[in-house]
Amino acid sequence: MTPPRRRLAVAAATLTIAAFTTACGAIGQAVDCTQVSQEITKITTEYSSSLSSAATDPAAIDKASQETADKLKSLASKYDGDLASAVNDMAALFEGIKSDNIAAASDTMSKIPDIQAKIVSACG
């Protein structure tokens, strides 16, 4: 994997982890938001770890992105309404991270703030 691809993937994971560590948990609404925040943080931390071990293997990056999307979809299925929709949007974001398309990965990263805002809104 070329350095720009890895940087984009790591940046996406880092931004996601940072956002969800504070997004729902700090709001202090129901247990759902705290749990979803913790789960998203766990899932994205696992993704970040996968990227570290797959630095030169584009197929491994694609696999890690898809596995992360699948875990997020599974998490979303436990909830309903806006919260489920927001987590599904996050899953779609990870599905969009492909090692062979830097432009799409950049576009995907630009959507992170909107998805973060959607989850915060669902929790607040």
C-alpha positions in Angstrom: 0.0 0.0 0.0 1.4 3.4 -0.9 1.9 5.9 1.9 -1.0 8.2 0.8 -3.4 5.2 1.0 -2.2 4.2 4.4 -2.3 7.8 5.6 -5.9 8.2 4.4 -7.0 4.9 6.0 -5.2 5.7 9.3 -6.6 9.2 9.4 -10.1 7.9 8.8 -9.8 5.5 11.7 -8.2 8.1 14.0 -10.9 10.7 13.3 -13.6 8.1 13.9 -12.1 7.0 17.2 -11.6 10.6 18.4 -15.1 11.6 17.5 -16.9 8.6 19.1 -14.9 8.6 22.2 -16.6 11.9 23.1 -19.7 12.1 20.9 -22.3 10.0 22.6 -20.6 9.3 25.9 -20.2 12.9 26.8 -23.8 13.7 26.1 -24.8 11.4 29.0 -28.2 10.6 27.5 -29.4 7.0 27.7 -27.3 3.9 28.1 -27.7 3.3 24.4 -25.5 6.2 23.4 -22.8 5.3 25.8 -22.9 1.6 24.7 -22.9 2.5 21.0 -20.0 5.0 21.6 -18.0 2.3 23.3 -18.7 -0.3 20.7 -17.8 2.1 17.8 -14.6 3.0 19.6 -13.7 -0.7 20.0 -14.5 -1.5 16.4 -12.6 1.4 15.0 -9.6 0.7 17.3 -9.6 -2.9 15.9 -9.6 -1.4 12.4 -6.7 0.9 13.2 -4.7 -2.1 14.5 -5.5 -4.1 11.4 -4.2 -1.2 9.3 -0.9 -1.2 11.2 -0.3 -4.9 10.4 -1.5 -4.5 6.7 0.7 -1.6 5.7 1.9 -3.2 2.5 -1.1 -5.4 1.6 -3.9 -3.6 -0.2 -6.2 -6.7 0.0 -5.8 -6.7 3.8 -6.9 -3.1 4.0 -9.9 -3.8 1.9 -10.7 -6.8 4.0 -10.3 -4.8 7.3 -12.6 -2.1 5.9 -15.3 -4.6 5.0 -15.0 -6.4 8.3 -15.4 -3.1 10.1 -18.4 -2.2 8.0 -20.0 -5.6 8.8 -19.4 -5.1 12.6 -20.9 -1.7 12.4 -24.0 -3.0 10.5 -24.4 -5.7 13.2 -24.2 -3.0 15.9 -26.7 -0.8 14.1 -29.2 -3.8 14.0 -29.4 -3.6 17.8 -30.8 -0.1 17.7 -33.5 1.7 15.8 -34.4 5.1 14.5 -31.8 7.8 14.0 -29.1 6.0 16.0 -29.3 2.9 13.8 -29.3 5.0 10.7 -26.2 6.9 11.8 -24.3 3.8 12.6 -25.3 2.3 9.2 -24.0 5.5 7.6 -20.7 4.9 9.4 -20.7 1.3 8.1 -21.2 2.6 4.6 -18.2 5.0 5.2 -15.9 2.0 5.9 -17.3 0.1 2.9 -16.1 3.1 0.8 -12.5 2.8 1.9 -10.8 0.9 -0.9 -7.0 0.7 -1.3 -7.2 1.0 -5.1 -9.1 4.3 -5.1 -7.5 7.2 -3.3 -10.0 9.7 -4.6 -12.9 7.7 -3.2 -11.1 7.3 0.1 -10.6 11.1 0.3 -14.3 11.6 -0.4 -15.1 9.1 2.3 -13.0 11.0 4.8 -14.8 14.2 4.0 -18.1 12.6 5.2 -16.8 11.8 8.7 -18.0 15.1 10.2 -21.5 14.7 8.9 -21.8 11.2 10.2 -20.4 12.3 13.6 -22.9 15.1 13.7 -25.7 12.6 12.9 -24.7 10.3 15.8 -24.4 13.2 18.2 -27.9 14.4 17.1 -29.3 11.0 17.5 -27.9 10.9 21.0 -29.0 14.3 22.0 
